[in-house]
Amino acid sequence: MLPPIEQFSSEEMNLLNSLLSSDELYAAVWRTRTEHPEARFIFIPYAFPTTFWGALLALDQSFLLPCLHDEPYARHTTYRYLFSQVRGMLANSHAEGELAKQLYTIAPERVHVPGEGIDLTPRGDGVAFRRQRGMPADLPLLLYVGRRGDPKNTPLLLAYVREYWARRGKPFRLMLAGQGDIPIPAALDATHNHDAPVLDLGFISHQEKHDAYAAATIFVLPSIYESFSIVLMEAWLQGTPALVHADCAVTVDHCRRSGGGLAFRDFGSFAAAVDLLLARPDLNATMGARGREFVLATCNWEAVARKTAAAVLG
């Protein structure tokens, strides 16, 4: 069945036409669909032409693994149509699955939540990390890992840290690991001013990243656009409690299910959560341990693979 192209706006079609596409992929999907009617296709993520056109070529055999966020693109008519037509959806998190059911005409039984796995083997050495960087063992450390930019709410985090320091003195240091287009204001950058609150770690190795998680007192994730958040799970794996933005349903739900973190919506709630986690080492440790237990229980790749296979082949 051909999609109702006439119902899609020119802006939406122009967007699809401007992104990565592959005639070879479409030909392979059509050939496989025809020769192997028992075959199943999984398309990821939702917003690309390869997913839109590829899935439409084999609607009754296609599943979306969309990595869906609550963003303007998600409300395009093209994607509303796509989600309503495919055989099923594979969600990385329960909150992502609920978002799809809110946005699209998709039967609840067609939304599956296999989750997502991470590498459960890394062991971070927080003591060594602090020693190598000359950080006192009793210095509270906040950590953010990931891309720096407006979509990840990095400017908001920097603003809150500036305000917290202005009101509280010098209670902690924020470490930023990763790269992006948001520079650290000179007044906040500890690279050249040891009295500043923000330390730019830049791009660090895999082991250094896990050492940083283990060294951190609190892992902070201000992003509101997440469908799972690998970095949150990695921080919990090292037993570090999390502070997430209250407007991100996915990370808030992870915290609720695990008991491994708190949420903030404004500076007041951010400051209160930081105050609590710094003042209560016992609570800090308990929440970190709960987060680790949650990751070990839900992020095993073998279990995720079994759930995925059951959803797709069942």
N, C-alpha and C positions, 0 to 999 in steps of 0.2 A: 504494500500500500504506500503510495506516494505521500509525503508530508504535505500539509496545507501551506505551501510556500506563500500563498497570497495573504495568509493571516500573520505572517512575520514581518516586522517593520524593516525598512531598508537599512536602518542603522544596525539592527541585529544581524542581518544578512551580510552587510559590509564587514562587520566584526569577524564573523565566521570566515569570510573569504580572505581576510587579511592575516590569518594565523596559519600555523603549520598544518600542512595537508599532505596526503600521500595517495596518489592514484594506485600505486602498487599495492598498498595495504588494502584499499577498497576492493581491488581485484582479487586479492587473496581471501578476503572475508567472503566475497560472493562465491568464489570457487569452492571454498571449504564448506560453506553453508549448503551448497547444492550437492556436493559429493558426500558430505557427512552430516546428515540431518540430526544426528545425535550429538554433534559437537556443541560446545558452549564457548562463548566469548566473554571476556571481562575487559571493559574499557575504563581507563583511568587517565587523567581526572575528567570531570564532567564538561569543562568549559572549552575544550579544543575541538576543532573540526574533525580530527581523526576519531574522536569519541562520537560526535553528533552523527556524522555521515556513516561511520563504520557500524554503529549500533543500529541505525535505521535500515541497513542492508540485511540485518538478521535479527529483527526485533524479538521473535519468539525464542531466540537462542542467546540473547545478549543480557549481560548484567553490568550495571554501573558500579564502579568503585570510585565515587565522585570526589572525595575529599571536599565535601560541601561546607561552605561558610555562609553565614548570614550576610550576604553582600549584594549590591545592586544587580550584578550579573545573574545571580540565582533566580531573579524574578523575571528574566527575559522570557518571552513567549516561546522562543525556540526550546529552551530548557524545560519549561513547563510541559511542552509537548513530549519531549524526549523521555522525561521521567515517567510520564503517564503511559508510555507505550512499551517500554522494555520489560523483559521477563522478571527482573528483580533488581534490587539494590543491595550492595554490601557496604555497611557503615563501619567506620573506624571506631565509633563510640556510640553509646546510647543516645546522647544528646544530638549527635549528627542525624541519627535515624529519626528522632522526633522532629527535627527541623524539616526534614524531607516530607514527613507526613503533614506538617503544617502548610508547607509551600505548594505541594503538588497533589494531583489526583492520583494517588498511589495507594493501593490496598495495604493495610498493615501487615498482612501475611507475606507480602512481597518485599518487605524491608527486613533484612537480616543483619545481625550485628556480630560478625566474627571477631571484631576488634583488630588490633595490630600488635605485632610482636617487636621486641627489641633484643639486642644482645644482652643476655643476663650474666655474662662472665666477667666484665670489667670490675676491678677492685681499685678504688681510688685511695690514694695516700695523702690525706689532708695535712698530716704533720710534716711530711717531706715538702709539700707544696708551700706551706707557710715558711719553712726554714729556707728553702731555696730563694724565696722572694723577700726575705727579711721581715716577715710579718710576725708580730708577737702572737703567742698562742691564745691570749685572751682578747685579741682584737676582734670584735664582731664583724663578720663579712657578709654582705649581700652579693648575690651573683645573678647576672643575666647572661644567657647564652643564646646566640642566634643572630639573625640579620638585624641591622639597625636601620630603622626607617619609620615613617609615619604609619604604615599598615601594622607594624608591630608595637606601636605606642611608645617607642623609645623616648621621644621628646617629653612625654608625660612623666615617665619614670625619672628622667633627669630633673624635671621641674620639681617633683615631689622630694627628691633627695636634697636639692638645693634648699627647699623650704624647711625640711626636717632639720638640716644642719643649722640653718639660721635660728631655729627655735630651740634646739636641744644642745647645741655645741658641736662636739665631734664624736658622736656615739658609735659610728661604724664607718666602713669604707665599702663602696659599691664597686664591684669588679664587672667589667664588660668584656665578654669573649665573643669574637665574631667580627664581621665587617659590615659595612653599609655606607649610606650616604648622609648619615647624621653625625656631624662632628661634635666632639665634646667641647663645650665652651671652655675657654682658657681658664676662667675662674674656678672651674670644677675639676680640671685635669691634674691629677696627681703625678703625671709623668715628669713635669717640671716644677711642681709645687707640692712638697710632701704634706702640706697642711690642707690640701684639697681633698674632696670626698670621693672622686671617681678615678679608678685605675683602669686604664685601657690595656687589656691583655692581648688584644688583636686576635689574629688567627693562631690557635694553639693546637698541639698534636692531640690525637685521640686519648692517649694516656693522661696528658696534662689536663684535658677537659674533665676527665673523671676524678683526677686529683683535686681540681678546683671545686667540683661538686662536693667532694668529701670535706674540703676545707671550709666551705661556706656554712654560715650560721642559718641563712635563709636564702632560698632560691626564689627569685622574683620574676614573674611572667606577666607583663602588662598587656600583652596582645589580646585583642577581642576577636580575632579571626583565626580560629583553630578548628580542625576536625578531629584531632587526636592529641598532638604535642609530644613528640619524641623526647624533647629536652626535659619536659616535666617528669616523664617516666625515668629518664636517666638520673635526674637529681634525686628522685625518690629511691632509686636503686642504691644510691650511696647513703641513704638514711637522712637526707636533708629535707626539712619541711618546706612547704611552698606558700607563696603569697601570689594570688592570681586576681585578674580583673573580674569584678562582679558582672560585667556585661558580656562575658564570654561563657555561654551556656555549657560548652564542652568542658573547659577546665574547672568550672565551678562544680559540675556534676562529678568529675573525677575526684575532687576534694571531698565532696559529700559522700561518695561511695567508699572512699578510702579512709577518711578521717585524717588525711595527710597534709591539709593546708587550710588556709583562711582566704577570704576574698575581700577586696576593697573596691569602692566605687568612687571615692573622692579622697582629698588629702586627709581629712579627718579620720576616715576609716583605715587609710594606709598607715598613718602614724600610730593609731591605736593598735593595729595588728603587729607592727614592728615593735612597739613598746612591750606588748605582751610576750612575744616570742623571745625578746632579748632579756626580759625580766624573769622569765620562767624557764630555766634550762630543762627542768623535768618535763614540762609540756612540750618544749621544743623537741626533746629526744623521743617522747612518746609519739608525736605526730610524724616525725621522720621515720620511726619504726613502722608505723601503720602504713605510710606511703610505700615503704619497701615491701611489706607483706602484700600489698595490693598489686604491685608490679610483678612480683614473683608468681602470684596467683592468676594474673590475667594476661600477661605479655609474653607467654611462652610461644615461640613460633610454631612448634608442633601442634599445640592446641588450636592456635589460630588457623593453621592450615586444615586441620580436621573440620573445624566449623565452616570454613570457606567451601571445602569440598562437599560437605553435607548440604549446604545451601544451594550450590550451583548444580550438583548432580542429583539432588534429591527429587 
